[in-house]
Amino acid sequence: MIGWDAIAAALPAGFEFAHATPLNGGCINQAWRIEGRNGQRYFVKLNDANKLSVFETESAALDGIATTHTIRVPQVIAHGAAGEHAFLALEYFDLNNDGNARLLGQQLAAMHRNTAEQFGYPHDNMLGGTPQRNGWSSDWIAFWREQRLGFQLELAARNGHGGQLQKMGRELMQLLPQLFGDYRPVPSLLHGDLWGGNHAYLADGTPLLFDPAPYYGDREADLAMTELFGGFAPEFYAAYRAAWPLDAGYATRKILYNLYHILNHANLFGGAYAKQAEGMMQQLLNA
């Protein structure tokens, strides 16, 4: 049983719980709209109590993006544990699939101009249901080799994905410097999980990002993922490139960056994703 009264007690003063409505779309967490007697509404994620640290890192991630004052994210209202559940309460919005895509491109470029001295993040976080390592590194290629591709390949081996996938993976990791040439990325603040399902628009067209898995890395990694599952609107890409042009090598490196996500899908869901990863590796080795 969900302890809504305990959750309501953590919300802003004056909130009196009226009812909660389950929402679609959550494959890892339960998603609810909780409403108060005076019309207040909040979006609440629920999971087992032992997942509280996941909500703590997500809360910190949203707050971190919000402090850049570049792009809208949901305001964190509260997080904690109530009985058998951990919860994260956020600002609630009625969302649209269409809006000001040009503004989204401009704002994402502005967010990416927030940089750090090194690649990584103050703490590890989660990419879907997979831990994401974010140890600091001054070497981007080493970071990607060890904490992104290498980590996912280790998981894949433990999940029974061996043979050609591992052989090609080892070869690719040795050849990574050839994919960068003279390109030297700066450690930009990334959303980290920027597929189409993690953005939407408010009623007035304002872009909104959510469910981040942030770290400081090559901004191309965020742009690459926007192209992975259907892509964003053309106006988004035009506005981003106008605000901050991309290096010519992005056309190849986006395959490398999306390989990380396809390997993660292979580890989470199996199926054809391992074969898709092998095909992407072959493209990169051919390049």
C-alpha positions in Angstrom: 0.0 0.0 0.0 1.3 3.5 -0.9 1.6 5.8 2.0 0.2 8.9 0.3 -0.3 10.7 3.6 3.4 10.4 4.5 4.3 11.6 1.0 1.9 14.5 1.3 3.4 15.5 4.6 6.7 16.2 2.7 5.1 18.5 0.2 4.7 22.3 0.6 2.7 23.5 3.6 -1.0 23.5 3.1 -1.1 20.5 0.9 -4.0 18.2 1.8 -4.0 14.9 -0.1 -7.2 14.4 -2.2 -6.4 11.6 -4.6 -3.7 10.1 -6.9 -3.9 9.0 -10.5 -1.5 6.5 -12.1 0.2 7.7 -15.3 1.5 5.8 -18.2 5.1 5.9 -19.4 7.2 4.7 -16.4 9.1 1.5 -17.2 11.5 1.7 -14.2 9.4 3.7 -11.7 5.7 4.1 -11.0 4.4 7.5 -12.1 1.5 9.3 -10.5 -0.2 12.6 -10.5 -1.1 13.5 -6.9 -3.7 16.2 -6.2 -4.6 18.3 -3.2 -7.9 19.5 -2.0 -7.1 23.1 -3.1 -6.2 22.0 -6.7 -2.4 21.6 -6.3 -0.9 18.9 -8.5 2.5 17.2 -8.4 4.2 14.5 -10.4 5.4 11.7 -8.2 7.8 8.9 -9.0 7.7 5.8 -6.8 10.0 2.8 -6.4 11.1 0.5 -3.6 12.5 2.2 -0.5 16.0 0.9 -1.3 16.0 3.0 -4.5 16.0 6.3 -2.5 19.6 7.1 -3.6 18.5 7.0 -7.2 15.9 9.7 -6.5 18.5 11.7 -4.6 20.9 11.7 -7.5 18.1 12.6 -9.9 17.0 15.4 -7.7 20.6 16.7 -7.6 20.8 16.4 -11.4 17.6 18.4 -12.0 18.8 21.1 -9.6 22.2 21.2 -11.3 20.6 21.8 -14.7 18.2 24.4 -13.3 21.1 26.4 -11.8 22.5 27.0 -15.3 19.3 29.1 -16.1 19.5 27.9 -19.7 16.7 25.3 -20.2 13.5 24.4 -18.2 13.5 21.3 -16.1 10.8 20.3 -13.5 11.4 21.8 -10.1 12.1 19.3 -7.4 9.5 19.6 -4.7 10.6 16.8 -2.3 12.1 13.3 -2.1 12.3 10.8 0.6 11.0 7.4 1.9 7.5 6.6 3.0 7.0 3.1 4.3 8.0 0.6 1.6 8.4 3.3 -1.1 11.0 5.9 -2.1 9.5 8.9 -3.8 10.4 11.9 -5.9 7.9 14.7 -6.2 8.2 17.2 -9.0 6.4 20.1 -10.5 3.5 18.8 -12.6 2.9 19.9 -16.2 0.4 19.2 -18.9 2.8 18.4 -21.8 2.7 18.6 -25.6 4.8 16.8 -28.2 5.2 19.9 -30.3 6.5 23.3 -29.4 9.4 25.7 -30.0 12.0 23.3 -31.3 14.3 26.2 -32.4 14.4 27.5 -28.9 15.2 24.0 -27.6 18.3 23.9 -29.9 19.4 27.3 -28.7 18.9 26.5 -25.1 20.7 23.1 -25.3 23.7 24.8 -26.9 23.6 27.4 -24.0 23.5 24.6 -21.5 26.4 22.8 -23.1 28.5 26.0 -22.7 28.5 25.3 -18.9 31.8 23.5 -18.6 34.1 21.8 -16.0 37.8 21.4 -15.7 37.6 17.6 -16.3 35.3 15.0 -17.8 32.9 13.2 -15.4 30.6 14.3 -12.6 30.7 14.7 -8.8 28.9 11.4 -8.4 27.8 8.3 -10.4 24.2 8.1 -11.5 21.9 5.8 -13.5 21.2 5.4 -17.2 17.8 3.8 -17.2 18.3 0.8 -14.9 22.1 0.7 -15.4 24.7 2.3 -13.1 26.6 5.0 -15.0 30.2 5.7 -13.8 31.4 9.3 -13.8 34.8 9.3 -12.3 36.8 12.5 -13.2 39.3 12.3 -16.0 41.3 14.8 -17.9 41.4 12.5 -21.0 38.1 12.2 -22.9 39.1 9.2 -25.0 40.2 7.3 -21.9 37.0 8.3 -20.1 34.9 7.0 -23.0 37.0 3.9 -23.4 36.9 2.9 -19.7 33.7 4.3 -18.2 31.4 4.1 -21.2 32.3 1.4 -23.8 34.5 -0.7 -21.5 31.9 -0.7 -18.7 29.0 -1.7 -21.0 31.1 -4.5 -22.7 32.0 -5.9 -19.2 28.2 -6.0 -18.4 27.6 -7.6 -21.8 30.1 -10.3 -21.2 28.4 -11.1 -17.8 25.0 -11.1 -19.6 26.2 -13.7 -22.1 27.1 -11.4 -25.0 30.5 -12.7 -25.9 32.2 -13.8 -29.1 32.2 -11.3 -32.0 30.8 -8.5 -29.9 33.7 -8.6 -27.4 36.3 -9.1 -30.1 35.1 -6.1 -32.1 34.7 -4.1 -28.9 38.3 -4.6 -27.9 39.5 -3.7 -31.4 37.4 -0.5 -31.4 38.6 0.6 -28.0 42.2 0.4 -29.2 41.4 2.5 -32.3 39.4 5.2 -30.6 42.0 8.0 -31.1 41.7 7.6 -34.9 38.0 8.7 -34.6 39.0 12.0 -33.1 41.9 13.3 -35.1 42.5 16.9 -34.2 39.1 17.3 -32.5 39.4 18.2 -28.8 36.1 18.3 -27.0 35.5 20.4 -23.9 33.8 19.0 -20.8 30.2 20.3 -21.4 27.3 19.7 -19.1 25.3 17.0 -20.8 21.7 15.8 -20.2 23.1 12.3 -20.7 20.0 10.5 -21.8 18.6 12.9 -24.4 16.3 10.7 -26.5 13.0 12.0 -27.8 11.0 10.6 -24.8 12.9 12.8 -22.4 11.8 16.1 -23.8 8.5 17.8 -24.3 6.9 21.3 -24.5 4.7 23.3 -22.2 1.4 24.8 -23.4 3.1 28.0 -24.5 5.8 26.1 -26.5 8.5 26.3 -23.9 10.9 23.3 -24.1 11.2 21.0 -21.1 13.9 18.4 -20.4 13.5 15.6 -17.7 14.9 12.3 -16.6 18.6 13.3 -16.9 21.7 11.2 -16.5 24.2 14.1 -16.5 27.9 14.3 -16.7 30.5 16.7 -18.2 31.5 15.3 -21.6 31.6 15.9 -25.3 28.5 17.8 -26.4 28.3 15.6 -29.5 27.2 12.7 -27.2 23.9 14.6 -26.4 23.4 15.5 -30.0 24.0 12.0 -31.2 21.4 10.5 -28.9 18.7 13.0 -30.2 19.2 11.2 -33.5 19.0 7.6 -32.1 15.3 6.9 -31.8 13.6 9.0 -34.5 15.3 12.3 -34.1 14.1 15.8 -33.1 12.6 18.4 -35.3 14.8 19.9 -38.1 14.5 23.3 -36.6 16.2 22.0 -33.4 19.3 20.9 -35.3 19.5 24.1 -37.4 19.2 26.3 -34.3 21.8 24.3 -32.4 24.3 24.4 -35.2 23.7 28.1 -35.7 24.4 28.7 -32.0 27.5 26.3 -31.8 28.6 24.6 -35.1 29.6 21.0 -35.0 32.9 19.5 -36.1 32.8 17.6 -39.4 33.8 14.4 -37.6 30.5 14.3 -35.8 29.0 12.3 -38.6 31.1 9.4 -37.6 31.5 9.9 -33.9 27.7 10.0 -33.4 27.8 6.3 -34.2 30.4 5.8 -31.4 28.3 7.8 -28.9 25.1 6.0 -29.7 26.9 2.6 -29.5 27.0 3.2 -25.7 23.2 3.4 -25.6 22.6 0.4 -27.8 25.0 -1.7 -25.7 23.0 -0.5 -22.7 19.8 -1.6 -24.3 21.4 -5.0 -25.1 22.2 -5.3 -21.4 18.8 -4.2 -20.3 16.6 -5.9 -22.9 18.7 -8.3 -24.9 17.0 -9.1 -28.2 18.4 -7.7 -31.4 20.4 -4.9 -29.7 23.6 -6.9 -29.5 23.5 -7.5 -33.2 22.8 -3.8 -33.8 25.8 -3.0 -31.7 28.0 -5.3 -33.7 26.8 -3.5 -36.9 27.7 -0.1 -35.4 31.1 -1.4 -34.4 31.8 -2.6 -37.9 30.8 0.9 -39.3 33.3 2.5 -36.9 36.1 0.0 -37.7 35.6 0.6 -41.4 35.8 4.3 -40.8 
